[in-house]
Amino acid sequence: MVINDWIHVFAGSFILLSLAMGVESPVNPLFVSRYWLLLTAFVGANLLQYGISKFCPLGLILKKLGVPEIRETLKKEA
């Protein structure tokens, strides 16, 4: 997986987790506080600014950890 894939995985995971922890419902065993919805807003704001500016703090962290930026294509030898 490349950096862009990991950014989507992290964003989607954080959104789903924060929604589960922030939406009050009688059938939601994960509810903690409505303030978890602020994390959803933060992730959404970061996705918005990434779409406009192409700058992502998580991308910088992943790059320093050695995650590749582009996919290496496998060449088939016949």
mmCIF file of the N, C-alpha and C atoms, coordinates in Angstrom:
data_MODEL
# 
_entry.id   MODEL 
# 
loop_
_atom_site.group_PDB 
_atom_site.id 
_atom_site.type_symbol 
_atom_site.label_atom_id 
_atom_site.label_alt_id 
_atom_site.label_comp_id 
_atom_site.label_asym_id 
_atom_site.label_entity_id 
_atom_site.label_seq_id 
_atom_site.pdbx_PDB_ins_code 
_atom_site.Cartn_x 
_atom_site.Cartn_y 
_atom_site.Cartn_z 
_atom_site.occupancy 
_atom_site.B_iso_or_equiv 
_atom_site.pdbx_formal_charge 
_atom_site.auth_seq_id 
_atom_site.auth_comp_id 
_atom_site.auth_asym_id 
_atom_site.auth_atom_id 
_atom_site.pdbx_PDB_model_num 
ATOM 1   N N  . MET A 1 1  ? 0.845   -1.184  0.000   1.00 0.00 ? 1  MET A N  1 
ATOM 2   C CA . MET A 1 1  ? 0.000   0.000   0.000   1.00 0.00 ? 1  MET A CA 1 
ATOM 3   C C  . MET A 1 1  ? 0.888   1.245   0.000   1.00 0.00 ? 1  MET A C  1 
ATOM 4   N N  . VAL A 1 2  ? 0.395   2.263   -0.657  1.00 0.00 ? 2  VAL A N  1 
ATOM 5   C CA . VAL A 1 2  ? 1.140   3.512   -0.751  1.00 0.00 ? 2  VAL A CA 1 
ATOM 6   C C  . VAL A 1 2  ? 0.531   4.543   0.197   1.00 0.00 ? 2  VAL A C  1 
ATOM 7   N N  . ILE A 1 3  ? 1.205   5.686   0.309   1.00 0.00 ? 3  ILE A N  1 
ATOM 8   C CA . ILE A 1 3  ? 0.798   6.729   1.260   1.00 0.00 ? 3  ILE A CA 1 
ATOM 9   C C  . ILE A 1 3  ? -0.667  7.114   1.087   1.00 0.00 ? 3  ILE A C  1 
ATOM 10  N N  . ASN A 1 4  ? -1.102  7.324   -0.140  1.00 0.00 ? 4  ASN A N  1 
ATOM 11  C CA . ASN A 1 4  ? -2.484  7.745   -0.383  1.00 0.00 ? 4  ASN A CA 1 
ATOM 12  C C  . ASN A 1 4  ? -3.483  6.712   0.132   1.00 0.00 ? 4  ASN A C  1 
ATOM 13  N N  . ASP A 1 5  ? -3.158  5.434   -0.033  1.00 0.00 ? 5  ASP A N  1 
ATOM 14  C CA . ASP A 1 5  ? -4.032  4.370   0.480   1.00 0.00 ? 5  ASP A CA 1 
ATOM 15  C C  . ASP A 1 5  ? -4.114  4.428   1.999   1.00 0.00 ? 5  ASP A C  1 
ATOM 16  N N  . TRP A 1 6  ? -2.974  4.591   2.657   1.00 0.00 ? 6  TRP A N  1 
ATOM 17  C CA . TRP A 1 6  ? -2.950  4.647   4.121   1.00 0.00 ? 6  TRP A CA 1 
ATOM 18  C C  . TRP A 1 6  ? -3.716  5.850   4.658   1.00 0.00 ? 6  TRP A C  1 
ATOM 19  N N  . ILE A 1 7  ? -3.623  6.984   3.959   1.00 0.00 ? 7  ILE A N  1 
ATOM 20  C CA . ILE A 1 7  ? -4.366  8.179   4.384   1.00 0.00 ? 7  ILE A CA 1 
ATOM 21  C C  . ILE A 1 7  ? -5.865  7.879   4.371   1.00 0.00 ? 7  ILE A C  1 
ATOM 22  N N  . HIS A 1 8  ? -6.345  7.219   3.328   1.00 0.00 ? 8  HIS A N  1 
ATOM 23  C CA . HIS A 1 8  ? -7.764  6.870   3.256   1.00 0.00 ? 8  HIS A CA 1 
ATOM 24  C C  . HIS A 1 8  ? -8.153  5.875   4.340   1.00 0.00 ? 8  HIS A C  1 
ATOM 25  N N  . VAL A 1 9  ? -7.292  4.906   4.613   1.00 0.00 ? 9  VAL A N  1 
ATOM 26  C CA . VAL A 1 9  ? -7.574  3.910   5.658   1.00 0.00 ? 9  VAL A CA 1 
ATOM 27  C C  . VAL A 1 9  ? -7.666  4.592   7.027   1.00 0.00 ? 9  VAL A C  1 
ATOM 28  N N  . PHE A 1 10 ? -6.699  5.445   7.348   1.00 0.00 ? 10 PHE A N  1 
ATOM 29  C CA . PHE A 1 10 ? -6.715  6.146   8.631   1.00 0.00 ? 10 PHE A CA 1 
ATOM 30  C C  . PHE A 1 10 ? -7.935  7.054   8.748   1.00 0.00 ? 10 PHE A C  1 
ATOM 31  N N  . ALA A 1 11 ? -8.221  7.838   7.696   1.00 0.00 ? 11 ALA A N  1 
ATOM 32  C CA . ALA A 1 11 ? -9.352  8.764   7.746   1.00 0.00 ? 11 ALA A CA 1 
ATOM 33  C C  . ALA A 1 11 ? -10.664 8.012   7.931   1.00 0.00 ? 11 ALA A C  1 
ATOM 34  N N  . GLY A 1 12 ? -10.874 6.980   7.148   1.00 0.00 ? 12 GLY A N  1 
ATOM 35  C CA . GLY A 1 12 ? -12.107 6.203   7.271   1.00 0.00 ? 12 GLY A CA 1 
ATOM 36  C C  . GLY A 1 12 ? -12.252 5.555   8.632   1.00 0.00 ? 12 GLY A C  1 
ATOM 37  N N  . SER A 1 13 ? -11.161 5.010   9.153   1.00 0.00 ? 13 SER A N  1 
ATOM 38  C CA . SER A 1 13 ? -11.199 4.367   10.472  1.00 0.00 ? 13 SER A CA 1 
ATOM 39  C C  . SER A 1 13 ? -11.510 5.366   11.575  1.00 0.00 ? 13 SER A C  1 
ATOM 40  N N  . PHE A 1 14 ? -10.849 6.524   11.531  1.00 0.00 ? 14 PHE A N  1 
ATOM 41  C CA . PHE A 1 14 ? -11.092 7.530   12.562  1.00 0.00 ? 14 PHE A CA 1 
ATOM 42  C C  . PHE A 1 14 ? -12.514 8.071   12.493  1.00 0.00 ? 14 PHE A C  1 
ATOM 43  N N  . ILE A 1 15 ? -13.038 8.251   11.299  1.00 0.00 ? 15 ILE A N  1 
ATOM 44  C CA . ILE A 1 15 ? -14.411 8.741   11.162  1.00 0.00 ? 15 ILE A CA 1 
ATOM 45  C C  . ILE A 1 15 ? -15.402 7.728   11.731  1.00 0.00 ? 15 ILE A C  1 
ATOM 46  N N  . LEU A 1 16 ? -15.251 6.460   11.349  1.00 0.00 ? 16 LEU A N  1 
ATOM 47  C CA . LEU A 1 16 ? -16.180 5.441   11.838  1.00 0.00 ? 16 LEU A CA 1 
ATOM 48  C C  . LEU A 1 16 ? -16.078 5.258   13.351  1.00 0.00 ? 16 LEU A C  1 
ATOM 49  N N  . LEU A 1 17 ? -14.863 5.245   13.875  1.00 0.00 ? 17 LEU A N  1 
ATOM 50  C CA . LEU A 1 17 ? -14.677 5.075   15.315  1.00 0.00 ? 17 LEU A CA 1 
ATOM 51  C C  . LEU A 1 17 ? -15.253 6.259   16.091  1.00 0.00 ? 17 LEU A C  1 
ATOM 52  N N  . SER A 1 18 ? -14.976 7.475   15.629  1.00 0.00 ? 18 SER A N  1 
ATOM 53  C CA . SER A 1 18 ? -15.470 8.647   16.354  1.00 0.00 ? 18 SER A CA 1 
ATOM 54  C C  . SER A 1 18 ? -16.991 8.766   16.259  1.00 0.00 ? 18 SER A C  1 
ATOM 55  N N  . LEU A 1 19 ? -17.570 8.351   15.147  1.00 0.00 ? 19 LEU A N  1 
ATOM 56  C CA . LEU A 1 19 ? -19.035 8.340   15.053  1.00 0.00 ? 19 LEU A CA 1 
ATOM 57  C C  . LEU A 1 19 ? -19.631 7.317   16.009  1.00 0.00 ? 19 LEU A C  1 
ATOM 58  N N  . ALA A 1 20 ? -19.012 6.144   16.082  1.00 0.00 ? 20 ALA A N  1 
ATOM 59  C CA . ALA A 1 20 ? -19.510 5.113   16.996  1.00 0.00 ? 20 ALA A CA 1 
ATOM 60  C C  . ALA A 1 20 ? -19.430 5.571   18.442  1.00 0.00 ? 20 ALA A C  1 
ATOM 61  N N  . MET A 1 21 ? -18.397 6.325   18.779  1.00 0.00 ? 21 MET A N  1 
ATOM 62  C CA . MET A 1 21 ? -18.213 6.764   20.157  1.00 0.00 ? 21 MET A CA 1 
ATOM 63  C C  . MET A 1 21 ? -18.964 8.058   20.468  1.00 0.00 ? 21 MET A C  1 
ATOM 64  N N  . GLY A 1 22 ? -19.457 8.754   19.432  1.00 0.00 ? 22 GLY A N  1 
ATOM 65  C CA . GLY A 1 22 ? -20.077 10.044  19.662  1.00 0.00 ? 22 GLY A CA 1 
ATOM 66  C C  . GLY A 1 22 ? -21.577 10.117  19.449  1.00 0.00 ? 22 GLY A C  1 
ATOM 67  N N  . VAL A 1 23 ? -22.159 9.101   18.830  1.00 0.00 ? 23 VAL A N  1 
ATOM 68  C CA . VAL A 1 23 ? -23.598 9.132   18.566  1.00 0.00 ? 23 VAL A CA 1 
ATOM 69  C C  . VAL A 1 23 ? -24.329 8.411   19.694  1.00 0.00 ? 23 VAL A C  1 
ATOM 70  N N  . GLU A 1 24 ? -25.164 9.173   20.384  1.00 0.00 ? 24 GLU A N  1 
ATOM 71  C CA . GLU A 1 24 ? -25.900 8.620   21.523  1.00 0.00 ? 24 GLU A CA 1 
ATOM 72  C C  . GLU A 1 24 ? -27.129 7.874   21.025  1.00 0.00 ? 24 GLU A C  1 
ATOM 73  N N  . SER A 1 25 ? -27.229 6.623   21.419  1.00 0.00 ? 25 SER A N  1 
ATOM 74  C CA . SER A 1 25 ? -28.340 5.777   21.015  1.00 0.00 ? 25 SER A CA 1 
ATOM 75  C C  . SER A 1 25 ? -28.511 4.679   22.055  1.00 0.00 ? 25 SER A C  1 
ATOM 76  N N  . PRO A 1 26 ? -29.735 4.241   22.289  1.00 0.00 ? 26 PRO A N  1 
ATOM 77  C CA . PRO A 1 26 ? -29.936 3.168   23.266  1.00 0.00 ? 26 PRO A CA 1 
ATOM 78  C C  . PRO A 1 26 ? -29.291 1.846   22.852  1.00 0.00 ? 26 PRO A C  1 
ATOM 79  N N  . VAL A 1 27 ? -29.032 1.666   21.570  1.00 0.00 ? 27 VAL A N  1 
ATOM 80  C CA . VAL A 1 27 ? -28.440 0.416   21.099  1.00 0.00 ? 27 VAL A CA 1 
ATOM 81  C C  . VAL A 1 27 ? -26.946 0.537   20.790  1.00 0.00 ? 27 VAL A C  1 
ATOM 82  N N  . ASN A 1 28 ? -26.342 1.675   21.099  1.00 0.00 ? 28 ASN A N  1 
ATOM 83  C CA . ASN A 1 28 ? -24.923 1.880   20.827  1.00 0.00 ? 28 ASN A CA 1 
ATOM 84  C C  . ASN A 1 28 ? -24.100 1.609   22.083  1.00 0.00 ? 28 ASN A C  1 
ATOM 85  N N  . PRO A 1 29 ? -23.428 0.450   22.148  1.00 0.00 ? 29 PRO A N  1 
ATOM 86  C CA . PRO A 1 29 ? -22.631 0.141   23.337  1.00 0.00 ? 29 PRO A CA 1 
ATOM 87  C C  . PRO A 1 29 ? -21.298 0.892   23.381  1.00 0.00 ? 29 PRO A C  1 
ATOM 88  N N  . LEU A 1 30 ? -20.921 1.553   22.281  1.00 0.00 ? 30 LEU A N  1 
ATOM 89  C CA . LEU A 1 30 ? -19.636 2.248   22.226  1.00 0.00 ? 30 LEU A CA 1 
ATOM 90  C C  . LEU A 1 30 ? -19.721 3.717   22.604  1.00 0.00 ? 30 LEU A C  1 
ATOM 91  N N  . PHE A 1 31 ? -20.935 4.245   22.835  1.00 0.00 ? 31 PHE A N  1 
ATOM 92  C CA . PHE A 1 31 ? -21.086 5.680   23.117  1.00 0.00 ? 31 PHE A CA 1 
ATOM 93  C C  . PHE A 1 31 ? -20.289 6.081   24.345  1.00 0.00 ? 31 PHE A C  1 
ATOM 94  N N  . VAL A 1 32 ? -19.520 7.153   24.204  1.00 0.00 ? 32 VAL A N  1 
ATOM 95  C CA . VAL A 1 32 ? -18.745 7.708   25.310  1.00 0.00 ? 32 VAL A CA 1 
ATOM 96  C C  . VAL A 1 32 ? -19.188 9.142   25.581  1.00 0.00 ? 32 VAL A C  1 
ATOM 97  N N  . SER A 1 33 ? -19.100 9.986   24.548  1.00 0.00 ? 33 SER A N  1 
ATOM 98  C CA . SER A 1 33 ? -19.439 11.394  24.698  1.00 0.00 ? 33 SER A CA 1 
ATOM 99  C C  . SER A 1 33 ? -19.695 11.985  23.311  1.00 0.00 ? 33 SER A C  1 
ATOM 100 N N  . ARG A 1 34 ? -20.532 12.992  23.269  1.00 0.00 ? 34 ARG A N  1 
ATOM 101 C CA . ARG A 1 34 ? -20.789 13.671  21.992  1.00 0.00 ? 34 ARG A CA 1 
ATOM 102 C C  . ARG A 1 34 ? -19.561 14.420  21.497  1.00 0.00 ? 34 ARG A C  1 
ATOM 103 N N  . TYR A 1 35 ? -18.613 14.678  22.374  1.00 0.00 ? 35 TYR A N  1 
ATOM 104 C CA . TYR A 1 35 ? -17.400 15.396  21.974  1.00 0.00 ? 35 TYR A CA 1 
ATOM 105 C C  . TYR A 1 35 ? -16.536 14.593  21.000  1.00 0.00 ? 35 TYR A C  1 
ATOM 106 N N  . TRP A 1 36 ? -16.769 13.279  20.907  1.00 0.00 ? 36 TRP A N  1 
ATOM 107 C CA . TRP A 1 36 ? -16.053 12.483  19.918  1.00 0.00 ? 36 TRP A CA 1 
ATOM 108 C C  . TRP A 1 36 ? -16.416 12.909  18.501  1.00 0.00 ? 36 TRP A C  1 
ATOM 109 N N  . LEU A 1 37 ? -17.561 13.555  18.329  1.00 0.00 ? 37 LEU A N  1 
ATOM 110 C CA . LEU A 1 37 ? -17.942 14.030  17.000  1.00 0.00 ? 37 LEU A CA 1 
ATOM 111 C C  . LEU A 1 37 ? -17.016 15.145  16.517  1.00 0.00 ? 37 LEU A C  1 
ATOM 112 N N  . LEU A 1 38 ? -16.320 15.794  17.446  1.00 0.00 ? 38 LEU A N  1 
ATOM 113 C CA . LEU A 1 38 ? -15.335 16.799  17.044  1.00 0.00 ? 38 LEU A CA 1 
ATOM 114 C C  . LEU A 1 38 ? -14.183 16.152  16.276  1.00 0.00 ? 38 LEU A C  1 
ATOM 115 N N  . LEU A 1 39 ? -13.838 14.921  16.620  1.00 0.00 ? 39 LEU A N  1 
ATOM 116 C CA . LEU A 1 39 ? -12.801 14.213  15.867  1.00 0.00 ? 39 LEU A CA 1 
ATOM 117 C C  . LEU A 1 39 ? -13.267 13.967  14.434  1.00 0.00 ? 39 LEU A C  1 
ATOM 118 N N  . THR A 1 40 ? -14.532 13.629  14.266  1.00 0.00 ? 40 THR A N  1 
ATOM 119 C CA . THR A 1 40 ? -15.085 13.454  12.922  1.00 0.00 ? 40 THR A CA 1 
ATOM 120 C C  . THR A 1 40 ? -14.958 14.755  12.128  1.00 0.00 ? 40 THR A C  1 
ATOM 121 N N  . ALA A 1 41 ? -15.293 15.869  12.758  1.00 0.00 ? 41 ALA A N  1 
ATOM 122 C CA . ALA A 1 41 ? -15.181 17.176  12.094  1.00 0.00 ? 41 ALA A CA 1 
ATOM 123 C C  . ALA A 1 41 ? -13.722 17.502  11.758  1.00 0.00 ? 41 ALA A C  1 
ATOM 124 N N  . PHE A 1 42 ? -12.798 17.174  12.653  1.00 0.00 ? 42 PHE A N  1 
ATOM 125 C CA . PHE A 1 42 ? -11.379 17.433  12.430  1.00 0.00 ? 42 PHE A CA 1 
ATOM 126 C C  . PHE A 1 42 ? -10.863 16.628  11.237  1.00 0.00 ? 42 PHE A C  1 
ATOM 127 N N  . VAL A 1 43 ? -11.213 15.361  11.177  1.00 0.00 ? 43 VAL A N  1 
ATOM 128 C CA . VAL A 1 43 ? -10.777 14.518  10.062  1.00 0.00 ? 43 VAL A CA 1 
ATOM 129 C C  . VAL A 1 43 ? -11.377 15.032  8.754   1.00 0.00 ? 43 VAL A C  1 
ATOM 130 N N  . GLY A 1 44 ? -12.645 15.399  8.783   1.00 0.00 ? 44 GLY A N  1 
ATOM 131 C CA . GLY A 1 44 ? -13.281 15.949  7.588   1.00 0.00 ? 44 GLY A CA 1 
ATOM 132 C C  . GLY A 1 44 ? -12.627 17.239  7.124   1.00 0.00 ? 44 GLY A C  1 
ATOM 133 N N  . ALA A 1 45 ? -12.271 18.109  8.070   1.00 0.00 ? 45 ALA A N  1 
ATOM 134 C CA . ALA A 1 45 ? -11.593 19.359  7.724   1.00 0.00 ? 45 ALA A CA 1 
ATOM 135 C C  . ALA A 1 45 ? -10.216 19.089  7.120   1.00 0.00 ? 45 ALA A C  1 
ATOM 136 N N  . ASN A 1 46 ? -9.516  18.109  7.664   1.00 0.00 ? 46 ASN A N  1 
ATOM 137 C CA . ASN A 1 46 ? -8.210  17.753  7.096   1.00 0.00 ? 46 ASN A CA 1 
ATOM 138 C C  . ASN A 1 46 ? -8.341  17.185  5.689   1.00 0.00 ? 46 ASN A C  1 
ATOM 139 N N  . LEU A 1 47 ? -9.370  16.373  5.451   1.00 0.00 ? 47 LEU A N  1 
ATOM 140 C CA . LEU A 1 47 ? -9.592  15.846  4.109   1.00 0.00 ? 47 LEU A CA 1 
ATOM 141 C C  . LEU A 1 47 ? -9.920  16.975  3.126   1.00 0.00 ? 47 LEU A C  1 
ATOM 142 N N  . LEU A 1 48 ? -10.703 17.934  3.583   1.00 0.00 ? 48 LEU A N  1 
ATOM 143 C CA . LEU A 1 48 ? -11.043 19.079  2.741   1.00 0.00 ? 48 LEU A CA 1 
ATOM 144 C C  . LEU A 1 48 ? -9.805  19.891  2.388   1.00 0.00 ? 48 LEU A C  1 
ATOM 145 N N  . GLN A 1 49 ? -8.990  20.221  3.393   1.00 0.00 ? 49 GLN A N  1 
ATOM 146 C CA . GLN A 1 49 ? -7.805  21.034  3.100   1.00 0.00 ? 49 GLN A CA 1 
ATOM 147 C C  . GLN A 1 49 ? -6.785  20.248  2.285   1.00 0.00 ? 49 GLN A C  1 
ATOM 148 N N  . TYR A 1 50 ? -6.737  18.912  2.439   1.00 0.00 ? 50 TYR A N  1 
ATOM 149 C CA . TYR A 1 50 ? -5.844  18.097  1.613   1.00 0.00 ? 50 TYR A CA 1 
ATOM 150 C C  . TYR A 1 50 ? -6.292  18.142  0.151   1.00 0.00 ? 50 TYR A C  1 
ATOM 151 N N  . GLY A 1 51 ? -7.598  18.104  -0.074  1.00 0.00 ? 51 GLY A N  1 
ATOM 152 C CA . GLY A 1 51 ? -8.113  18.179  -1.441  1.00 0.00 ? 51 GLY A CA 1 
ATOM 153 C C  . GLY A 1 51 ? -7.770  19.487  -2.127  1.00 0.00 ? 51 GLY A C  1 
ATOM 154 N N  . ILE A 1 52 ? -7.676  20.547  -1.354  1.00 0.00 ? 52 ILE A N  1 
ATOM 155 C CA . ILE A 1 52 ? -7.376  21.860  -1.917  1.00 0.00 ? 52 ILE A CA 1 
ATOM 156 C C  . ILE A 1 52 ? -5.876  22.095  -2.031  1.00 0.00 ? 52 ILE A C  1 
ATOM 157 N N  . SER A 1 53 ? -5.127  21.794  -0.966  1.00 0.00 ? 53 SER A N  1 
ATOM 158 C CA . SER A 1 53 ? -3.716  22.162  -0.919  1.00 0.00 ? 53 SER A CA 1 
ATOM 159 C C  . SER A 1 53 ? -2.748  21.011  -1.185  1.00 0.00 ? 53 SER A C  1 
ATOM 160 N N  . LYS A 1 54 ? -3.228  19.759  -1.161  1.00 0.00 ? 54 LYS A N  1 
ATOM 161 C CA . LYS A 1 54 ? -2.396  18.559  -1.307  1.00 0.00 ? 54 LYS A CA 1 
ATOM 162 C C  . LYS A 1 54 ? -1.360  18.431  -0.190  1.00 0.00 ? 54 LYS A C  1 
ATOM 163 N N  . PHE A 1 55 ? -1.603  19.033  0.952   1.00 0.00 ? 55 PHE A N  1 
ATOM 164 C CA . PHE A 1 55 ? -0.737  18.902  2.127   1.00 0.00 ? 55 PHE A CA 1 
ATOM 165 C C  . PHE A 1 55 ? -1.455  18.074  3.184   1.00 0.00 ? 55 PHE A C  1 
ATOM 166 N N  . CYS A 1 56 ? -0.785  17.041  3.677   1.00 0.00 ? 56 CYS A N  1 
ATOM 167 C CA . CYS A 1 56 ? -1.371  16.187  4.695   1.00 0.00 ? 56 CYS A CA 1 
ATOM 168 C C  . CYS A 1 56 ? -0.308  15.836  5.733   1.00 0.00 ? 56 CYS A C  1 
ATOM 169 N N  . PRO A 1 57 ? -0.531  16.203  7.001   1.00 0.00 ? 57 PRO A N  1 
ATOM 170 C CA . PRO A 1 57 ? 0.443   15.870  8.044   1.00 0.00 ? 57 PRO A CA 1 
ATOM 171 C C  . PRO A 1 57 ? 0.696   14.366  8.164   1.00 0.00 ? 57 PRO A C  1 
ATOM 172 N N  . LEU A 1 58 ? -0.340  13.551  8.037   1.00 0.00 ? 58 LEU A N  1 
ATOM 173 C CA . LEU A 1 58 ? -0.165  12.101  8.098   1.00 0.00 ? 58 LEU A CA 1 
ATOM 174 C C  . LEU A 1 58 ? 0.717   11.620  6.950   1.00 0.00 ? 58 LEU A C  1 
ATOM 175 N N  . GLY A 1 59 ? 0.595   12.240  5.788   1.00 0.00 ? 59 GLY A N  1 
ATOM 176 C CA . GLY A 1 59 ? 1.439   11.885  4.649   1.00 0.00 ? 59 GLY A CA 1 
ATOM 177 C C  . GLY A 1 59 ? 2.910   12.103  4.950   1.00 0.00 ? 59 GLY A C  1 
ATOM 178 N N  . LEU A 1 60 ? 3.227   13.199  5.634   1.00 0.00 ? 60 LEU A N  1 
ATOM 179 C CA . LEU A 1 60 ? 4.616   13.464  6.017   1.00 0.00 ? 60 LEU A CA 1 
ATOM 180 C C  . LEU A 1 60 ? 5.134   12.414  6.983   1.00 0.00 ? 60 LEU A C  1 
ATOM 181 N N  . ILE A 1 61 ? 4.297   12.034  7.946   1.00 0.00 ? 61 ILE A N  1 
ATOM 182 C CA . ILE A 1 61 ? 4.688   11.018  8.924   1.00 0.00 ? 61 ILE A CA 1 
ATOM 183 C C  . ILE A 1 61 ? 4.925   9.680   8.237   1.00 0.00 ? 61 ILE A C  1 
ATOM 184 N N  . LEU A 1 62 ? 4.011   9.299   7.352   1.00 0.00 ? 62 LEU A N  1 
ATOM 185 C CA . LEU A 1 62 ? 4.153   8.025   6.645   1.00 0.00 ? 62 LEU A CA 1 
ATOM 186 C C  . LEU A 1 62 ? 5.393   8.018   5.759   1.00 0.00 ? 62 LEU A C  1 
ATOM 187 N N  . LYS A 1 63 ? 5.692   9.161   5.131   1.00 0.00 ? 63 LYS A N  1 
ATOM 188 C CA . LYS A 1 63 ? 6.881   9.254   4.285   1.00 0.00 ? 63 LYS A CA 1 
ATOM 189 C C  . LYS A 1 63 ? 8.146   9.039   5.121   1.00 0.00 ? 63 LYS A C  1 
ATOM 190 N N  . LYS A 1 64 ? 8.187   9.634   6.329   1.00 0.00 ? 64 LYS A N  1 
ATOM 191 C CA . LYS A 1 64 ? 9.346   9.464   7.213   1.00 0.00 ? 64 LYS A CA 1 
ATOM 192 C C  . LYS A 1 64 ? 9.467   8.029   7.709   1.00 0.00 ? 64 LYS A C  1 
ATOM 193 N N  . LEU A 1 65 ? 8.332   7.311   7.782   1.00 0.00 ? 65 LEU A N  1 
ATOM 194 C CA . LEU A 1 65 ? 8.353   5.908   8.203   1.00 0.00 ? 65 LEU A CA 1 
ATOM 195 C C  . LEU A 1 65 ? 8.731   4.968   7.062   1.00 0.00 ? 65 LEU A C  1 
ATOM 196 N N  . GLY A 1 66 ? 8.879   5.516   5.861   1.00 0.00 ? 66 GLY A N  1 
ATOM 197 C CA . GLY A 1 66 ? 9.340   4.712   4.733   1.00 0.00 ? 66 GLY A CA 1 
ATOM 198 C C  . GLY A 1 66 ? 8.251   4.117   3.859   1.00 0.00 ? 66 GLY A C  1 
ATOM 199 N N  . VAL A 1 67 ? 7.031   4.585   4.003   1.00 0.00 ? 67 VAL A N  1 
ATOM 200 C CA . VAL A 1 67 ? 5.939   4.084   3.152   1.00 0.00 ? 67 VAL A CA 1 
ATOM 201 C C  . VAL A 1 67 ? 6.138   4.661   1.745   1.00 0.00 ? 67 VAL A C  1 
ATOM 202 N N  . PRO A 1 68 ? 6.049   3.819   0.714   1.00 0.00 ? 68 PRO A N  1 
ATOM 203 C CA . PRO A 1 68 ? 6.271   4.322   -0.654  1.00 0.00 ? 68 PRO A CA 1 
ATOM 204 C C  . PRO A 1 68 ? 5.173   5.287   -1.104  1.00 0.00 ? 68 PRO A C  1 
ATOM 205 N N  . GLU A 1 69 ? 5.580   6.226   -1.969  1.00 0.00 ? 69 GLU A N  1 
ATOM 206 C CA . GLU A 1 69 ? 4.636   7.212   -2.488  1.00 0.00 ? 69 GLU A CA 1 
ATOM 207 C C  . GLU A 1 69 ? 3.917   6.728   -3.742  1.00 0.00 ? 69 GLU A C  1 
ATOM 208 N N  . ILE A 1 70 ? 4.586   5.896   -4.513  1.00 0.00 ? 70 ILE A N  1 
ATOM 209 C CA . ILE A 1 70 ? 3.988   5.394   -5.751  1.00 0.00 ? 70 ILE A CA 1 
ATOM 210 C C  . ILE A 1 70 ? 4.058   3.870   -5.767  1.00 0.00 ? 70 ILE A C  1 
ATOM 211 N N  . ARG A 1 71 ? 3.178   3.275   -6.536  1.00 0.00 ? 71 ARG A N  1 
ATOM 212 C CA . ARG A 1 71 ? 3.143   1.826   -6.655  1.00 0.00 ? 71 ARG A CA 1 
ATOM 213 C C  . ARG A 1 71 ? 4.255   1.354   -7.601  1.00 0.00 ? 71 ARG A C  1 
ATOM 214 N N  . GLU A 1 72 ? 4.893   0.303   -7.197  1.00 0.00 ? 72 GLU A N  1 
ATOM 215 C CA . GLU A 1 72 ? 5.878   -0.326  -8.070  1.00 0.00 ? 72 GLU A CA 1 
ATOM 216 C C  . GLU A 1 72 ? 5.134   -1.347  -8.918  1.00 0.00 ? 72 GLU A C  1 
ATOM 217 N N  . THR A 1 73 ? 5.257   -1.208  -10.210 1.00 0.00 ? 73 THR A N  1 
ATOM 218 C CA . THR A 1 73 ? 4.544   -2.154  -11.082 1.00 0.00 ? 73 THR A CA 1 
ATOM 219 C C  . THR A 1 73 ? 5.410   -3.391  -11.270 1.00 0.00 ? 73 THR A C  1 
ATOM 220 N N  . LEU A 1 74 ? 4.759   -4.515  -11.216 1.00 0.00 ? 74 LEU A N  1 
ATOM 221 C CA . LEU A 1 74 ? 5.452   -5.784  -11.418 1.00 0.00 ? 74 LEU A CA 1 
ATOM 222 C C  . LEU A 1 74 ? 5.501   -6.080  -12.911 1.00 0.00 ? 74 LEU A C  1 
ATOM 223 N N  . LYS A 1 75 ? 6.692   -6.307  -13.397 1.00 0.00 ? 75 LYS A N  1 
ATOM 224 C CA . LYS A 1 75 ? 6.844   -6.611  -14.823 1.00 0.00 ? 75 LYS A CA 1 
ATOM 225 C C  . LYS A 1 75 ? 6.821   -8.109  -15.021 1.00 0.00 ? 75 LYS A C  1 
ATOM 226 N N  . LYS A 1 76 ? 5.977   -8.549  -15.926 1.00 0.00 ? 76 LYS A N  1 
ATOM 227 C CA . LYS A 1 76 ? 5.901   -9.953  -16.264 1.00 0.00 ? 76 LYS A CA 1 
ATOM 228 C C  . LYS A 1 76 ? 6.943   -10.262 -17.332 1.00 0.00 ? 76 LYS A C  1 
ATOM 229 N N  . GLU A 1 77 ? 7.723   -11.251 -17.074 1.00 0.00 ? 77 GLU A N  1 
ATOM 230 C CA . GLU A 1 77 ? 8.680   -11.663 -18.079 1.00 0.00 ? 77 GLU A CA 1 
ATOM 231 C C  . GLU A 1 77 ? 8.153   -12.916 -18.760 1.00 0.00 ? 77 GLU A C  1 
ATOM 232 N N  . ALA A 1 78 ? 8.070   -12.838 -20.050 1.00 0.00 ? 78 ALA A N  1 
ATOM 233 C CA . ALA A 1 78 ? 7.525   -13.970 -20.798 1.00 0.00 ? 78 ALA A CA 1 
ATOM 234 C C  . ALA A 1 78 ? 8.588   -14.975 -21.164 1.00 0.00 ? 78 ALA A C  1 
# 
